[in-house]
Amino acid sequence: MIIETGNDYIAALKGNQPGLFKDVKTNFIPDSTVSLINKGHARIEKRRVSICQSLNDISFWPGLKTIIRVQSERQTIRHNHIEVQNETRYYISSLSTTAQEFSDRIRGYWGVENKVHYVRDVTQGEDASRIRTKPLPQIFAIARNFTLNLYRSQMFENMAQAQRLCSFVENRFYARRH
C-alpha cells in the first residue's frame, strides 16, 4: 500500500520477519559505506552505515531496493571506566540513495523518537499510566502533547527540567493560596 500510493519506506528489520532477516544477515554485501563519529553526553558513538542494492538471494519484499546495515560502537565513561556496547541493526527501504543519505534519515528518526516518544514514555510516565477506560487515554495523550508543545514554545530543550520547574511553580502557588 505504501508503494501503491507513491510513497517510500525505511523500516527496521527485526526478528518478526525471520526469513527476510536471515537472508539479509547472510547475504549482505556492502556496495558503499560511510563512517561517522558523534561525541557528547560522556559518550562517543562510532557508526558505520553500509548499503547493499544487490538483492540476489533475498526474500521478496514489495518495493525493496536497498538494504541498510548500521553498525554502532558506543563508548560510555562511567566511574572512570569505559563501557563499550556494540550493536548491528538492519533496515530495508524502497529508496535508492547513498549511505550518507540513509544515515541522515535514520538518525533523524531517532531524533523524533528521543524528542517525543521517549519524553512521553519516561518523563511523562505514559507507559506506566493505569488509565484504560475510553476516552481517557486519548484525552491524556492530547494533554501530554499539549504540555510538550507549551514547554517547547517557551524554548525549553529539556522536558524533564521544564516539568520540574512548572511543578515547582504550581506547588508554590497552591501552597500560598491554602
C-alpha positions in Angstrom: 0.0 0.0 0.0 2.9 2.4 0.8 4.4 1.9 -2.7 1.0 2.0 -4.4 0.3 5.5 -3.0 3.7 6.8 -4.4 5.4 6.8 -1.0 8.7 5.2 0.2 9.7 3.5 3.3 12.7 2.8 5.6 11.8 0.1 8.1 13.8 -1.5 10.8 14.3 -5.2 10.2 13.9 -7.4 13.3 13.1 -10.9 14.2 9.4 -10.5 13.3 10.4 -11.3 9.7 12.6 -14.3 10.3 13.1 -15.4 6.7 14.0 -11.9 5.4 16.1 -11.2 8.4 18.1 -14.4 7.9 18.5 -13.7 4.2 19.7 -10.1 4.9 22.3 -11.1 7.5 23.6 -14.0 5.4 23.8 -12.2 2.0 24.6 -8.6 2.9 27.5 -7.4 0.7 28.1 -3.7 1.1 28.1 -1.5 -2.0 29.2 1.6 -0.1 29.8 2.6 3.5 30.0 5.9 5.4 31.6 6.2 8.9 30.5 8.7 11.4 31.6 9.7 14.9 29.5 11.6 17.4 30.7 12.9 20.8 28.6 14.2 23.7 26.9 13.3 27.0 30.0 11.5 28.2 30.0 9.1 25.3 31.5 8.5 21.9 29.5 6.8 19.2 31.0 5.4 16.1 28.6 4.3 13.4 29.2 2.6 10.0 26.3 2.8 7.7 26.5 0.4 4.7 24.1 -0.1 1.9 23.5 -3.1 -0.3 21.5 -2.9 -3.5 22.3 -6.4 -4.8 19.2 -8.3 -3.8 20.1 -11.7 -5.0 19.1 -14.5 -2.6 16.9 -12.0 -0.6 13.3 -12.9 0.0 10.8 -10.9 -2.0 9.5 -7.7 -0.2 7.3 -5.2 -2.0 9.2 -2.2 -3.4 12.5 -3.3 -1.8 15.5 -1.6 -3.4 18.1 -1.2 -0.7 19.2 -3.0 2.5 21.0 -0.9 5.1 23.3 -2.1 7.9 24.1 0.2 10.8 27.0 -1.0 13.0 27.5 1.1 16.1 30.0 1.1 18.9 29.1 3.2 21.9 31.8 4.1 24.4 30.4 5.5 27.7 32.5 6.7 30.5 31.2 5.7 33.9 33.1 5.9 37.2 36.4 6.3 35.4 35.7 3.1 33.4 34.9 2.9 29.7 31.9 0.7 28.8 31.7 -0.4 25.2 28.5 -1.6 23.6 28.3 -2.9 20.0 25.1 -3.2 18.0 24.2 -4.1 14.4 20.8 -3.1 13.1 19.4 -3.8 9.6 16.8 -1.7 7.7 15.0 -2.2 4.4 14.0 0.5 2.1 12.2 1.3 -1.2 14.6 4.2 -1.7 17.7 4.0 -3.8 20.1 6.6 -2.4 23.6 7.0 -0.8 24.8 5.6 2.5 25.1 9.1 3.8 21.5 10.0 3.0 20.3 6.8 4.7 22.4 7.6 7.7 20.9 11.1 7.9 17.4 9.8 7.6 17.8 7.0 10.2 19.5 9.4 12.6 16.6 11.9 12.0 14.1 9.2 13.0 15.9 8.7 16.3 15.7 12.4 16.9 11.9 12.1 16.7 12.0 9.1 19.0 14.1 10.9 21.6 12.1 14.2 21.4 8.6 12.8 21.5 8.2 9.1 22.3 10.9 8.9 24.9 9.7 12.1 26.7 6.1 10.8 26.7 7.1 7.3 28.0 9.8 8.3 30.5 9.3 11.9 31.6 5.5 11.9 31.5 5.1 8.3 32.5 2.7 7.4 29.7 3.7 3.7 29.7 3.2 3.5 33.4 -0.2 5.1 33.3 -3.1 2.8 34.5 -5.7 4.9 32.7 -7.5 2.4 30.4 -11.2 3.5 30.2 -12.0 5.2 26.9 -11.8 8.0 26.1 -9.4 8.9 28.9 -6.2 7.5 27.3 -6.8 9.7 24.2 -7.6 12.7 26.3 -4.5 12.3 28.4 -2.4 11.8 25.2 -3.7 15.1 23.9 -2.9 16.8 27.3 0.7 15.4 27.2 1.2 16.6 23.7 -0.2 20.0 24.6 2.1 20.2 27.6 5.2 19.3 25.4 4.2 22.0 22.9 3.8 24.6 25.7 7.3 23.7 27.1 8.8 23.9 23.6 7.1 27.2 22.9 8.8 28.6 26.0 12.1 27.4 24.5 12.7 24.6 26.9 15.0 21.9 25.4 15.0 19.6 28.5 11.4 18.4 29.0 12.2 16.8 32.4 13.6 20.2 33.6 10.6 22.0 32.3 8.2 19.7 34.0 10.1 20.0 37.3 10.1 23.8 37.1 6.4 24.0 36.2 5.5 21.6 39.0 7.6 23.7 41.5 5.8 26.9 40.4 2.4 25.2 40.6 3.1 23.9 44.1 4.3 27.2 45.4 1.2 28.9 44.0 -1.0 26.3 45.6 0.7 26.5 49.0 0.3 30.3 49.1 -3.4 30.1 48.5 -4.1 27.5 51.1 
